[in-house]
């Protein structure tokens, strides 16, 4: 690998203009493809094969009126007034007719519908319009969304003062992530860390520019692929976040090694090739571990998770390829300007001194005695001056002192780390999973307002109704059968209401709408879904109907359950890979065991932080968390995969440097000290950069992204600075 990368570094140095042109051309082509062909990353989260998804697919053929997504418009009259009186009644009827005319809308039900009126609160103050569509989540036409929003705005403006009108429902329950100025703060912090670490504006800007080119290619490629493959809205943002973090770090490792070699007097082209071969090898291995872990998400057998993992892995692969090809080319373009002016002056002085020493040696061999003189610090000229770059710097003294401190009593250090991280992992045992809904949106978001008003006036369960459906083609009395089944469902604990039980127009499929007593993310709602399914065989035997539980809420419960079940096999795969890969690289047993233990501790602490913030509500206001409740269902498996690769990064860079010292004859303690001092500065800088990039996505990020970002930020911090 080193020989191949050495040759690649030499070629990239010679063909620097061509390499830069190729990457810019790739960025331009994919950018054009994304601009003209992208279909948007807004696919719904589904898992084919689950009971709820299979039932929805069946309803799409037999009962299309209830198989698509839906929206809601809620109207709440001021205290003491009723919406079934004027002027509310006629205004609601007028807007209902406009809603029915919108594209993709099949029906609009409300308290004034001619057939099966529903949606009037017990006190008469609130009316809930349900807009049923024939398309799934993510496929609602923009004109339809705008029409629903306009209906709510019209009702709000035309009805008496104090009236509340808002729109929401399943069709508006998720938001499309966007990039805000807060995320850019991570890049700003990264720049200052790079400037402090590398000491040169050119050197500090290089990792950022190269990483941004890589991220641009990755994100453009993902949006281009949406013309052929459906992707969720989380996919491009995850690729952006990971690509930016690892892209900066990977380039940093190569640039830092190049600077170190230049200061030691290695010629420019040779230094670039060596840096690409040494640090580049570690970059390739670290990138491969992240890629393997992300592609390994496919073991869960969940399509949306597979596409998310592959897309993110492609982003990391681009970061690796750019690091070992574009970085050498740009380094060649920068020349000696990659060093600070002070470093260049010191290097020139050292080179002049070496030249003078060489001339003196020649004169001595020829019998000419050079004149005695004093050097710059008053020492005789015959004293040997320490070569530039060999004096301990401030960072070297710091890391030397730190490694000495933690290795004086290694057992005590290990116990302290285990106790601290064990305590930090305790909240993880309370982890609950769910798909995000409108309750996680900003409090001023219309869908969030609708969610809260619906829960207040119709009960929390109205935000997550369930559907029972089955074939009733053999029944001779479909209406009576559906009413009998509805009575059975009403008798089950946890059911607040059964507002609808009806066959379709062909009388071959029946549906029963069930309103749970609590909201869609409540534990009691999950128990209710399980209880309804537990009666399947009983009702099949008694009524001859095979009922399946479905609906948006049931789909979310099924997705969360399958993702939870996939954690164990995925965890075994990740831990097994870490043991095998590290054993192959370092030919050691203890290094893989230590790395795996460190990874488990980092994951535990990350899970603990996520549960404490997003489930328990700790520091919720500080971190702009809008709702405390179950955690995003696919967060754990993504966090485990990504942290595996990132944890191996620091392990590889530190242990590889220690191993170099051992190979050169140093004893264990000396090798640890030298290796830690040699790589501690750049690893610390890399970790701070990655932490800053991830943490910047927390305050203003999309609910699906910010929970992953917080977990990654905590995991990286723990792995780099504690483990």
Beta strands, then each sheet from edge to edge (+ up, - down):
strand 1: 70-76
strand 2: 105-109
strand 3: 126-133
strand 4: 164-168
strand 5: 433-434
strand 6: 466-471
strand 7: 495-503
strand 8: 509-516
strand 9: 548-550
strand 10: 631-632
sheet 1: 2+ 3- 1+ 4-
sheet 2: 5+ 10+
sheet 3: 7+ 8- 6+ 9-
end
